[in-house]
Amino acid sequence: MKSESGIRPSAGLRHVRYEIRGRLARRAHELERQGYEIVSLNIGNPRAFGLRTPETMRLAMIENLAEAEGYCHQKGIFPAREAVVMQQQERGVAGVSAEEVFIGNGVSELIDLTLRALLNEDDEVLVPSPDYPLWTAAVTLNRGRAVHYPCRPENGFVPDPEELASLVTPQTRAIVIINPNNPTGAVYPRNVLEALARLAERHGLVIFADEIYDQMTYEGAQFVPMATLVHDTLCATLSGLSKVYRACGYRVGWAVFSGRTQQAAEYLQALELLASLRLCSNVTAQWAVQTALGGHQSVRELIAPGGRLYESRAAILSAVQRSRFLTLAPPQGSMYAFIGVNPMVLPDFDDQRFALDLLEQKHVLIAPGVSFNVPYRNHFRITNLPDAATLGEVFARIEELLAGYAVRPRERSAGEKVVREVVRSASRSK
């Protein structure tokens, strides 16, 4: 007999969220179809703001189209994997060969595969809060449990290794480290990373180092590759072409394994099995990897004074400094700012309500802080990809909306005072 209840989704999706492309983004698309111009700051998509992929990468793909018509090895084409190895060696990571490199359809696919090959039911993974929400979602989808370790605003969103150590249990299998961080822009100091490496080694935990923003740092912030610090456990470094090389649509990422790879042989074989089941990743775009990593690093011009990302970040810092509502731990890396709203000024502020109001009234799309698995409701994330002038207009709209929030409680208080006076007057006249 046909069911009247409809087709139900998997129960495994009950606790899976990815609000960056969720309800607000769908509403933004509806508004655009109605003719409104929406400034979309919810996603780090360089092409949407005129930042192009280097031409040499496009040419590398065109010249190798004939070599991209068939399947390749499940781990990826050799020139791409070898280019990743050379980058790691230049950074001081020893003992890595092309056999320890897996190419995927973006880092997103590799996050899923690396966790699926590792986790059993109810295994725990330490994930930063705030996090890039795919990490929490992928742990959940692969039967694990994400245990969030705080990266507090008052500490510049840098984790406390001692606090993190207190969360380790017999069920803990791995630590996720996002550095430079998305969404906060924090760049972790060497001593913190060293402490996290020693913690993982003591407990035999796998380290997943999400370093997709590795070359995006500002004003002298020093990026330290995690793999240079990890020796006595397994370290997986994840990166790709999407951000530094402005090639999100190419969908090319890689995971390179270092440290105790021999002791992790069975795990790596399991990962290769999963890579084989999806046959291979996009072959055409893999031909851009060697050119990207070995060629001119144009991102350096973008992050230097006068460069697009540097000046956009400066515009954000300046706007926050002028605001009576906003706070910000200055982002030292990546392409985002995780902005706070002062609870002393707006005690009733709610990030989701604000994001919806900003979209509906001011036509600006942002990601509310709750999207990034934090327990507080007074933050939101924007990308610094637009030019400084566009960001100036965005902050003018934000300030106008927040000023309206600040006025309404006073109006309500004044109205309540009038009501009380009327009641008292009526009482005296009786």
Summary of the structure (lengths in Angstrom):
residues: 430
radius of gyration: 24.0
end to end distance: 71.5
largest distance: 95.5
contacts: 1419
relative contact order: 0.15
helix: 46%
strand: 15%
